[in-house]
């Protein structure tokens, strides 16, 4: 069953944390597949207590412009700075309520959000599959964790708000840490601060992010994509303003446990975990599927839930 995509305004979902938008893609079905997660971190101009401001530019606006992003998109709103621990709280909250691909967590941000992106990836390099930081920098005393993350840093040389030296300082610190083979650093000549916002609207941005996974046998950075002024000129090509199904509530999945009749076994599943997830019992699952509690489950195996 194809459902319409949802954009959920999540206010006061987590104590002492950020309010945020959560985009749930149209074909999300927890029994069929896991979806990647993108965290979008905005810049200083969108700070405050009006969550609607976060839709002014960036990943959420790109979705409303018709850009297809086949992932959960988390877009929190900060008051003045980004705290990596609070961002992680939102991700963990989402993991508890939706079936997400934990090998495919991505973070992207611009300006203050570029700082937040690098701080977050440096704090949780073992959680982030890839990161893209636009015209930012870092507040971390050590950024050595960034060397373990496929990372694309982009900054315009004509940026008068956040000078390119802020990104250069991060790169220099990464070089001092050792191997920077997973880093791409592009300095775009004669490019100002606001122009980099176009990157959120481009297919190749999300293609590049999605090409990385924590499950890769060897973690490398994808260097097949390029960024330049000519590509930025075409950022909005083919986009047309669309209407998303907007809800003002705490997160709730498209499907509840009672809606699902079948579940397809995924890597790491066992009967106890499946029974807990769908509010049933191991004995009931065994009875419905004519299996024993000690049977080994196969990835892709179809289990009747009721």
Secondary structure, DSSP 8 states (H G I E B T S, - for coil): -----EEEEE-SSSTTS-EEEEEE-TT--TTT--EEEEEEE--GGG-SS-GGGGGSSSHHHHHHTT----SEEEEEE-SSS--HHHHHHHHHHHHHHS-EEEEEEEEEEETHHHHHHHHHHHH-TTT-SEEEEES-----S--GGGGGSEEEEEEETT-SSS-THHHHHHHHHHHHHS--TTEEEEEETT--TGGGGGGGG-HHHHHHHHT--TT-SS-----S----HHHHHTTTTT------EEEESS---SS-GGG-SEEE--TT--HHHHHHHTT--HHHHHHHHT--TT----TT-EEE--
